[in-house]
């Protein structure tokens, strides 16, 4: 009987080891190369009118486990963190003089100290927890950059956060077999690199996103279906904006005879053609059909629009993007601020959004 119990315990333990993956970076960790010139965001573009709702920072413990995306959101899961942190960022941007950056810093340090979101649970169906971890790092990148400007991290504090991020970064590569996951990894590296002034991560992300764009087809699509192509745009346009801000002219480069401007224009026209029709995505075969034509959502939305228009409102390729925003606001009567959880910020707040 004792032997049977031991075997049963071993099988149970082995099963859970497969399902629950602990983040760790104990060897071959990326070398931190500081580059103070790196910039995450041009704050002159923000518009407090759209920075709602907002939320004061709260120091709390979040789960150490990242599960597949689920609604309603589980208590202290990554979904709650993404929403709450985005709203807290809104508060910090809207009123930095009265915002409690010391408490915000304590919140991010608590994530690192408690090794939050460091394990992956692949149980069940739904969006990948590895993919979700990439979005967590995006969210932390914006927090880290704002905090470090107003309430400087000490070197020990900065190292603590860097060590935690490097640890959970190892998880974002697991089962990265969809196109949107692939580009999300590249953009995560770019965002964390610029936020933490880490040139190693920044250059890694730059190389990845350039390589990814070579997958563009002659028709301007990267993914065949419009919804999955739109999921790619969340990360692609976000990463491209940060590259442009740091002197990398990615929009003028050519990928399979097309510039990134032409790729964006082609996609905007395709979304307009689909309208608010519910469509499936090749990025997740289990996800039900949904409408892309929304300002907010986890992965099904067009919250990338303000990022592109902030920089290229007068570019000839922007006409289709402006038409897309106008269709959302006027034809489909969606006037909410743009907020995509996969982008991790309220893009109307960060980049402005004049209707």
NUBANU-266067 format. One record per residue (C-alpha): x, y, z. Coordinates in steps of 0.25 Angstrom, whole numbers, padded with zeros to 4 digits, always signed. Layout:
BEGIN
XYZ ...
***
This chain:
BEGIN
+0000+0000+0000 +0011+0009+0004 +0018+0006-0010 +0005+0009-0017 +0004+0023-0010 +0018+0027-0013 +0016+0023-0028 +0003+0031-0028 +0010+0043-0022 +0021+0042-0032 +0011+0042-0044 +0003+0054-0038 +0016+0062-0036 +0021+0059-0050 +0008+0063-0056 +0008+0076-0049 +0022+0079-0053 +0018+0078-0067 +0006+0087-0066 +0013+0097-0057 +0025+0103-0062 +0034+0112-0053 +0041+0124-0059 +0056+0124-0056 +0068+0130-0062 +0080+0123-0055 +0089+0122-0067 +0091+0129-0081 +0084+0141-0076 +0084+0153-0085 +0095+0163-0082 +0090+0177-0077 +0096+0187-0086 +0091+0201-0081 +0087+0211-0092 +0082+0224-0086 +0077+0229-0099 +0066+0219-0101 +0052+0225-0100 +0039+0218-0098 +0029+0229-0100 +0028+0243-0105 +0019+0249-0094 +0015+0261-0102 +0005+0253-0110 -0004+0249-0097 -0018+0254-0096 -0023+0254-0081 -0038+0256-0087 -0037+0241-0091 -0029+0236-0078 -0042+0230-0072 -0044+0223-0063 -0033+0225-0054 -0028+0218-0042 -0019+0221-0030 -0008+0210-0029 -0010+0199-0019 +0000+0190-0013 -0005+0176-0014 -0001+0162-0017 -0004+0156-0030 -0003+0141-0034 +0010+0134-0037 +0002+0126-0047 -0002+0131-0061 -0014+0122-0066 -0020+0123-0080 -0028+0135-0082 -0042+0134-0075 -0054+0143-0073 -0059+0146-0063 -0045+0149-0058 -0040+0140-0047 -0036+0148-0034 -0022+0153-0034 -0019+0148-0048 -0012+0154-0059 -0025+0159-0066 -0028+0168-0053 -0014+0173-0053 -0014+0178-0067 -0027+0185-0065 -0023+0191-0052 -0009+0195-0056 -0014+0202-0069 -0024+0210-0061 -0013+0214-0051 -0004+0218-0062 -0016+0227-0067 -0015+0234-0053 +0000+0236-0054 -0001+0242-0068 -0013+0251-0064 -0008+0257-0052 +0007+0254-0049 +0008+0265-0038 -0002+0258-0029 +0000+0244-0033 +0007+0235-0022 +0019+0230-0030 +0025+0224-0017 +0013+0215-0015 +0014+0211-0030 +0028+0207-0029 +0025+0199-0017 +0014+0192-0025 +0024+0188-0036 +0035+0184-0026 +0024+0175-0019 +0022+0168-0033 +0037+0165-0033 +0039+0161-0019 +0027+0151-0019 +0031+0146-0033 +0018+0149-0038 +0013+0142-0051 +0026+0133-0052 +0019+0120-0054 +0010+0115-0066 -0002+0107-0065 -0006+0101-0078 -0018+0094-0073 -0031+0095-0082 -0033+0103-0094 -0032+0117-0097 -0021+0128-0100 -0007+0124-0097 -0001+0127-0083 +0012+0129-0089 +0006+0140-0098 -0001+0146-0086 +0013+0147-0079 +0018+0156-0091 +0007+0165-0089 +0010+0166-0074 +0024+0170-0077 +0019+0181-0087 +0010+0186-0076 +0022+0186-0066 +0030+0193-0076 +0021+0206-0076 +0020+0206-0061 +0035+0204-0059 +0038+0216-0069 +0028+0226-0063 +0033+0222-0048 +0047+0223-0051 +0045+0237-0057 +0038+0242-0044 +0042+0233-0033 +0056+0228-0037 +0058+0213-0035 +0071+0211-0027 +0081+0201-0033 +0077+0190-0024 +0062+0192-0027 +0065+0193-0042 +0073+0180-0041 +0062+0173-0034 +0051+0177-0044 +0061+0174-0056 +0064+0160-0050 +0049+0157-0049 +0046+0161-0063 +0058+0153-0069 +0052+0141-0061 +0038+0142-0066 +0043+0146-0080 +0048+0132-0082 +0034+0127-0081 +0029+0136-0093 +0035+0127-0103 +0028+0115-0099 +0019+0109-0110 +0020+0122-0118 +0014+0116-0131 +0005+0127-0135 +0008+0139-0143 +0003+0149-0133 +0010+0142-0122 +0023+0143-0130 +0022+0158-0132 +0018+0160-0118 +0031+0154-0113 +0038+0164-0122 +0030+0176-0117 +0032+0172-0102 +0047+0172-0104 +0046+0186-0110 +0037+0192-0099 +0045+0186-0088 +0058+0189-0094 +0054+0204-0095 +0048+0205-0082 +0059+0199-0074 +0070+0205-0083 +0074+0191-0087 +0081+0191-0101 +0082+0176-0101 +0067+0174-0101 +0064+0186-0110 +0073+0181-0121 +0068+0167-0119 +0054+0172-0121 +0058+0181-0133 +0064+0169-0140 +0052+0160-0138 +0042+0170-0143 +0050+0173-0156 +0051+0158-0158 +0036+0156-0155 +0032+0167-0166 +0039+0158-0176 +0027+0149-0175 +0018+0159-0182 +0011+0154-0194 +0010+0161-0208 -0004+0165-0204 +0000+0173-0191 -0005+0162-0182 +0004+0155-0171 -0007+0146-0167 -0017+0141-0177 -0030+0144-0169 -0033+0159-0165 -0035+0156-0150 -0022+0150-0148 -0015+0160-0156 -0022+0171-0147 -0016+0163-0135 -0002+0165-0141 -0004+0180-0143 -0006+0182-0128 +0008+0178-0126 +0014+0182-0139 +0010+0196-0139 +0013+0198-0124 +0027+0192-0126 +0029+0200-0139 +0025+0213-0132 +0036+0211-0121 +0046+0208-0132 +0043+0221-0139 +0044+0229-0126 +0058+0223-0125 +0063+0227-0139 +0060+0213-0146 +0052+0217-0158 +0044+0204-0160 +0033+0210-0167 +0041+0214-0179 +0048+0200-0180 +0043+0191-0191 +0038+0177-0188 +0034+0168-0200 +0033+0181-0209 +0024+0187-0198 +0027+0198-0188 +0020+0197-0174 +0012+0209-0178 +0006+0201-0189 +0004+0188-0180 -0004+0197-0170 -0012+0203-0181 -0016+0190-0187 -0020+0184-0174 -0029+0196-0170 -0036+0195-0184 -0038+0180-0181 -0044+0183-0167 -0053+0193-0173 -0058+0183-0183 -0061+0173-0172 -0068+0184-0163 -0074+0179-0151 -0076+0164-0156 -0072+0154-0146 -0060+0146-0151 -0051+0135-0146 -0036+0136-0144 -0026+0126-0148 -0018+0130-0136 -0027+0122-0127 -0036+0112-0133 -0044+0110-0120 -0048+0125-0119 -0062+0128-0124 -0065+0138-0135 -0064+0153-0131 -0065+0166-0137 -0052+0174-0139 -0059+0187-0140 -0057+0191-0125 -0049+0201-0118 -0047+0192-0106 -0044+0177-0103 -0034+0167-0100 -0029+0163-0114 -0041+0167-0123 -0041+0182-0125 -0034+0193-0133 -0027+0200-0121 -0014+0201-0130 -0021+0213-0138 -0017+0224-0129 -0002+0220-0129 -0001+0220-0144 -0009+0233-0145 -0001+0240-0135 +0012+0240-0143 +0006+0239-0157 -0007+0246-0157 -0003+0254-0170 +0003+0242-0178 -0004+0238-0190 -0006+0224-0185 -0013+0229-0172 -0026+0232-0180 -0031+0218-0179 -0027+0218-0164 -0035+0231-0162 -0047+0225-0169 -0046+0213-0160 -0046+0221-0148 -0058+0229-0153 -0066+0217-0157 -0064+0212-0142 -0068+0225-0136 -0079+0229-0146 -0085+0217-0153 -0083+0207-0141 -0085+0218-0130 -0073+0213-0122 -0068+0225-0115 -0060+0219-0103 -0045+0222-0101 -0037+0212-0109 -0031+0201-0099 -0026+0188-0103 -0021+0179-0092 -0011+0172-0102 -0005+0186-0104 -0006+0188-0089 -0009+0203-0089 -0021+0212-0092 -0015+0217-0105 -0025+0229-0106 -0019+0234-0093 -0004+0231-0097 -0005+0236-0112 -0017+0245-0112 -0030+0242-0120 -0037+0254-0127 -0050+0249-0133 
***
